[in-house]
Amino acid sequence: MKKSKNTASKSPRQGQKSETRKAELKSFSLGESHTDYPTTYSPEVLEAFDNKNPGKTAWTTFVCTEFTSLCPKTSQPDFAKIFINYIADKKMVESKSLKLYLFSFRNHGDFHEDCVQKICDDLVKLMNPHYIEVIGEFTPRGGIAIFPFASYGSKKFEKLKDERFMNYAPGKYSMELSKLY
């Protein structure tokens, strides 16, 4: 017995939304059959898309558990977890581009604090969010762990920025990895 096809058609508005969405996604490197991994620091790989709910206030958190960079003095590898917490305005960062961007630090020689500040600054430049904070939890080397924190807040979220900055302590705005897996 043949199944009947659904003959209901999309409304003109649904069709227009679908075409707009396809055009937007076409410009992203997401889903390409070949991915070029940058070998040097590459902020140009970051991509943003329109926030579909710009009037709403919502947190977005990214956790990169395998961040690596190089010590600028010794060229030894440094390993970290990077936490990015932000409140979007009109733009949001595309996650694959963020992964490629963070990967681009692998051969980049910079101090931990500079890596975290650079990530924060690059994301502010890309998205101009209401609020963003970037936290690095670097694996100890020589018996010293470094946990840098960088943040930005628009005028509307300046109080939040100041409060979180003044109350910051290692582990306060990040999470145990057991909660990720």
PyMOL commands that set and color helices and strands:
alter all, ss='L'
color gray80, all
select helices_A, chain A and resi 12-26+43-45+95-103+112-127+155-166+177-179
alter helices_A, ss='H'
color red, helices_A
select strands_A, chain A and resi 48-50+59-70+77-87+91-93+131-138+149-153
alter strands_A, ss='S'
color yellow, strands_A
deselect
rebuild
show_as cartoon
